[in-house]
Amino acid sequence: MAKKDLGIKKVEDYNEVFADIYNTLLFQKNVIDSQCLRSGATESV
């Protein structure tokens, strides 16, 4: 199961993919622009 989660994290690391997923599943329209996204920390200490 952990391997599957790592694969999804790698795919969602691309701004275009992340924006498409959220725009499609949450909003059903273009709300999030992939050009405005930036990478951040994904792990907490």
C-alpha positions in Angstrom: 0.0 0.0 0.0 2.8 2.4 0.8 4.2 2.0 -2.7 0.9 3.1 -4.2 0.8 6.2 -2.0 4.3 7.2 -3.2 3.3 6.9 -6.8 0.3 9.1 -6.3 2.5 11.7 -4.5 4.9 11.8 -7.4 2.1 12.3 -9.9 0.5 15.1 -7.8 3.9 16.8 -7.6 3.3 18.2 -11.1 1.3 21.4 -10.8 -0.7 20.7 -14.0 -1.9 17.3 -12.7 -2.7 18.7 -9.2 -4.7 21.6 -10.6 -6.6 19.2 -13.0 -7.5 16.8 -10.2 -8.8 19.6 -7.9 -10.6 21.5 -10.6 -12.3 18.4 -11.9 -13.2 16.6 -8.6 -13.9 19.6 -6.3 -15.1 22.5 -8.4 -16.2 21.1 -11.8 -14.7 24.2 -13.3 -11.3 25.9 -13.6 -10.7 27.6 -10.3 -7.0 26.7 -9.6 -4.5 27.8 -12.2 -1.4 25.6 -12.5 0.7 28.6 -13.3 0.0 30.1 -9.8 1.0 27.0 -7.8 4.3 26.5 -6.2 5.9 23.5 -4.4 6.1 23.3 -0.7 7.1 21.0 2.1 5.3 17.6 2.0 6.5 16.1 5.2 6.3 17.2 8.8 8.9 16.6 11.5 
